[in-house]
Amino acid sequence: MAIAVLHLDVHAGFSSGGSLSKTWSADRRWLYKGASSEATMIRICSEYLCSQFAAALGIEHVTYEWMDYKYQISDSPEILNLGLVRCKNFISEGTQFISFYEIFKQQNKSLSATLADFAGRHTDDFCKMLMFDYLIANTDRHHKNFGVLFSRDGTQKMAPLFDHDWALFPEWCEGSFVFEQAIGSVCEKTYLQTLDALLTHIKEIHEDPKSLMNWEAFRSRKDKIIASCPRISLKRKICLSAMLDTRMDKLLSEIGG
């Protein structure tokens, strides 16, 4: 029986950008992301896990599904099965995605003033993003990785959260001292902010940030979600669970949880 093989573009020459191997389906309804090495496999796992965590917390997000497919990258003859996820194109007909970076370029304001205006227009969703990025240790929320969806009727809303493959410490190798120390403790830097700066910003724009997310559902489902990822070891799963507990407890203690 023939094996269905997906062909991924290692150069990712699409509007989605990024560094993982990827391709769109012919109808551009689905975006596929695949690992080209053991190192990038962990990033695919992070993408999948963070999508499930966002669902548990009640955050609007792009859902990544784990795919049990084999695939090839560009013109390489090697058939891989290291890790593959797919997500639906969240830009539907009649809507347009504008990144925060594009919004900033269009306005004659400072970066801080543009961010303040954005947070004022999308307060709840912006706070959710900040808290989620701290929780998952996301280090890649640059200004093109969030934005707004505009509809033809003139309405706008913050786009669902996407692109979390640099969360959950994918760069740390198991068995190393750095991995043991970092993943089990609180790394207080995310999106170029310390936790104190992050909390100050959240408290300035929202009176009750804790109420925005379903923390109990996350706490009860977290370990089951981690266990569902087929490409990471038991040791990493245990460390991830401990890290998430530590970061969640730290965050909730500061915002009134």
NULOFI-840574 format. One record per residue (C-alpha): residue in one letter; x negated, y, z negated. Coordinates in steps of 0.5 Angstrom, whole numbers, padded with zeros to 4 digits, always signed. Layout:
BEGIN
AXYZ...
This chain:
BEGIN
M+0000+0000+0000A-0003+0007+0002I-0005+0012-0004A-0002+0019-0003V-0008+0023-0004L-0007+0031-0005H-0012+0036-0002L-0014+0041-0006D-0018+0047-0004V-0024+0048-0009H-0025+0056-0006A-0018+0057-0009G-0017+0062-0003F-0010+0064-0005S-0006+0070-0009S-0007+0066-0015G-0014+0067-0015G-0018+0063-0021S-0024+0058-0021L-0020+0051-0021S-0019+0047-0015K-0012+0048-0013T-0007+0049-0007W+0000+0051-0006S+0005+0046-0003A+0007+0047+0004D+0014+0051+0002R+0010+0055-0003R+0015+0052-0008W+0009+0048-0013L+0002+0050-0014Y-0002+0044-0016K-0009+0045-0020G-0014+0040-0021A-0020+0038-0024S-0027+0037-0020S-0031+0035-0026E-0031+0033-0033A-0032+0040-0036T-0026+0043-0032M-0022+0037-0034I-0021+0040-0041R-0019+0046-0038I-0013+0042-0034C-0011+0039-0041S-0011+0046-0044E-0007+0049-0039Y-0002+0043-0040L-0002+0043-0047C-0001+0051-0048S+0005+0050-0043Q+0008+0045-0048F+0006+0050-0054A+0010+0056-0051A+0016+0052-0050A+0016+0049-0057L+0015+0057-0060G+0021+0059-0055I+0016+0064-0051E+0018+0065-0043H+0012+0061-0040V+0010+0058-0033T+0011+0050-0034Y+0006+0046-0032E+0007+0038-0031W+0002+0033-0032M+0002+0029-0025D-0001+0022-0024Y-0004+0023-0017K-0010+0022-0014Y-0013+0028-0010Q-0019+0030-0006I-0022+0037-0006S-0024+0041+0000D-0028+0036+0005S-0031+0032+0000P-0029+0024+0001E-0029+0023-0006I-0022+0021-0009L-0021+0024-0016N-0016+0022-0022L-0019+0027-0027G-0013+0031-0029L-0008+0034-0024V-0002+0039-0026R+0003+0043-0022C+0008+0049-0024K+0013+0052-0020N+0012+0059-0016F+0015+0064-0021I+0016+0069-0016S+0023+0068-0013E+0026+0071-0007G+0028+0078-0008T+0023+0079-0014Q+0016+0082-0014F+0010+0080-0019I+0006+0086-0021S+0000+0085-0025F-0002+0090-0031Y-0008+0092-0027E-0004+0094-0021I+0001+0098-0026F-0005+0101-0029K-0008+0103-0022Q-0002+0106-0020Q-0001+0111-0026N-0005+0117-0028K-0006+0115-0035S-0012+0112-0039L-0012+0105-0040S-0010+0105-0048A-0004+0110-0046T-0002+0105-0040L-0002+0099-0045A+0002+0103-0050D+0007+0105-0045F+0008+0097-0043A+0008+0095-0050G+0014+0100-0051R+0018+0097-0045H+0017+0090-0046T+0016+0090-0054D+0018+0083-0056D+0015+0079-0050F+0008+0083-0051C+0008+0081-0058K+0009+0074-0057M+0004+0074-0052L-0001+0077-0057M+0001+0072-0062F+0001+0066-0058D-0006+0068-0055Y-0009+0069-0062L-0006+0062-0064I-0009+0058-0058A-0015+0062-0058N-0014+0064-0051T-0020+0068-0048D-0018+0070-0041R-0012+0075-0042H-0015+0080-0037H-0011+0085-0034K-0009+0081-0028N-0006+0075-0032F+0000+0079-0035G+0005+0083-0032V+0012+0085-0029L+0017+0082-0025F+0021+0087-0021S+0028+0085-0018R+0031+0088-0011D+0036+0091-0016G+0031+0095-0020T+0031+0091-0026Q+0024+0089-0029K+0022+0084-0034M+0015+0082-0037A+0013+0076-0033P+0013+0069-0036L+0006+0067-0039F+0001+0063-0035D-0006+0061-0034H-0008+0058-0040D-0014+0054-0038W-0019+0058-0042A-0015+0057-0049L-0017+0051-0054F-0024+0052-0053P-0025+0048-0047E-0032+0050-0047W-0034+0046-0053C-0037+0039-0052E-0035+0034-0057G-0040+0031-0062S-0044+0037-0062F-0044+0041-0069V-0041+0048-0065F-0035+0044-0063E-0034+0041-0070Q-0035+0048-0074A-0031+0052-0069I-0025+0048-0067G-0024+0047-0074S-0024+0054-0077V-0021+0061-0075C-0025+0064-0069E-0022+0071-0070K-0024+0074-0063T-0019+0074-0057Y-0017+0079-0052L-0023+0083-0054Q-0020+0084-0061T-0021+0082-0068L-0015+0079-0072D-0015+0085-0076A-0014+0089-0070L-0009+0085-0067L-0005+0085-0073T-0005+0092-0073H-0003+0093-0066I+0003+0088-0067K+0005+0091-0074E+0005+0098-0070I+0010+0096-0065H+0014+0091-0068E+0018+0091-0075D+0019+0083-0075P+0014+0080-0071K+0015+0073-0074S+0022+0073-0072L+0020+0073-0065M+0018+0065-0065N+0020+0059-0067W+0014+0057-0072E+0018+0051-0075A+0019+0048-0068F+0012+0049-0066R+0009+0046-0073S+0014+0040-0072R+0012+0038-0065K+0005+0040-0064D+0002+0033-0066K+0007+0030-0061I+0005+0035-0056I-0003+0034-0057A-0002+0026-0057S+0002+0027-0050C-0004+0029-0046P-0008+0023-0043R-0015+0026-0042I-0017+0028-0048S-0020+0024-0054L-0017+0022-0061K-0023+0026-0064R-0021+0033-0060K-0014+0032-0061I-0015+0031-0069C-0019+0038-0068L-0014+0041-0064S-0009+0040-0069A-0013+0042-0075M-0015+0049-0071L-0008+0050-0069D-0005+0049-0077T-0011+0054-0079R-0010+0059-0074M-0002+0059-0075D-0003+0059-0083K-0007+0065-0082L-0003+0069-0077L+0004+0068-0081S+0001+0070-0088E-0001+0076-0085I+0006+0078-0081G+0010+0076-0087G+0011+0068-0086
